[in-house]
Amino acid sequence: MAIKRVDELDLAGKRVFCRVDFNVPLNSAGEVTDDTRVQAALPTLMHVLKAGGKLICASHLGRPKGKVNDKLRLEPVGAVLARLLGGDYQVLAVDESAGDGARKVIQDMTDRDIVLLENLRFNPGETKNEEGFAKALAKLADVYVNDAFGTAHRAHASTAGMVPHVAEKAAGFLMMKEVDTLGRLLGEIERPFVAVLGGAKVSDKIEVMESLLGRVNALLVGGAMANTFLKAQGGQLGKSLVEDDKLDLANRILKRADAKGVKVLLPTDVLVAEALDAPAGQLVPANQVPEGQMALDIGPDTRERFAAELAGARNIFWNGPMGVFEQPAFADGTMAVARAVAASEARSVVGGGDSVAAIKRSGIADQIGHISTGGGASLELLEGKTLPGIAALEA
């Protein structure tokens, strides 16, 4: 891909619109509870500042659905950014994402100021990629930099629509790292290549699963999506989450994997309970879940089998938890996979979403090769899709 990186541009004195991913979790008091995404943007932001650019940051936060929502303003994120910068810079959080007010603040900013635009999704033109809103954003800048890989699969005004209307464009350091690391899994890599897929639904992962069948040596399937495969094979799943309309699809995937010589490992034992908030689970064979019970985590035999497969891998991709890991009684399976990925000598990539939360909870994040900041974007890239936010940066 012919994409310039931010350090290839002359930024001195130029207004630099940096699309970042500050979609961070907030508590009931409106405070940021995890600043990982803000920290991830710092290398790009600091480069712009040190290169003499006038930095304008823009992000979405939550799903305000095109309306102003005081609980989803970016001001608390601006406070976190200011803290991480150590007081060397002043973060000016404006109350609009485009318009005369934003332009005036940008016009008056000093070399020590960073302008943080208001939540982009307060404007319905953002997600609809309306040309008028895209052009209004573009008027704020001389240079466009996208460092928000987590939104690269969305053709929104700030990720795609505004880019042709700005004189220069480039990718930030985080964006390039994501593209290079995930893209490497689509090329020639050392084998065995093992993928671990979990989460709730087969339908959420079907395209990446089919893509990976042409790449991996083994596919480990856990979480609720494994239930659909188990039922397709004749298993009894009680009241576990099952996509009954995807049973034929599950069988087709298994047959295709067999034809390609790809080993597919499904759970052999699971922890079951009557409710998600049960204090403990009962261990049963994965294909014999009693009536009134639901599978909520993989069992110890499955954990051992998955760990053994991961131990011999040379490349690993993991996306999706093995159970309801938010509940302590059903977190052990996901934590076991996290530890197995960390213990492996393989190059490991964790593909965003709940998997990242699990990695952080396990305390072994520093032992993972690459933790993606984009769940949906990482999956679509591995599906071989063209991501609008990346395509917009190509020369």
Secondary structure, 3 states (H helix, E strand, C coil): CCECEHHHCCCCCCEEEEECCCCCCECCCCCECCCHHHHHHHHHHHHHHHCCCEEEEECCCCCCCCCCCHHHCCHHHHHHHHHHCCCCCEEEECCCCCCHHHHHHHHHCCCCEEEECCCHHHCHHHHCCCHHHHHHHHCCCCEEEECCHHHCCCCCHHHHHCHHHCCEEEECHHHHHHHHHHHHCCCCCCCCEEEEECCCCHHHHHHHHHHHCCCCCEEEECCCHHHHHHHHCCCEECCCCCCHHHHHHHHHHHHHHHHHCCEEECCCEEEEECCCCCCCCEEEECCEECCCCEEEEECHHHHHHHHHHHHCCCEEEEECCCCCCCCHHHCHHHHHHHHHHHHCCCEEEECCCHHHHHHHHHCCHHHCCEECCCHHHHHHHHCCCCCHHHHCCEC
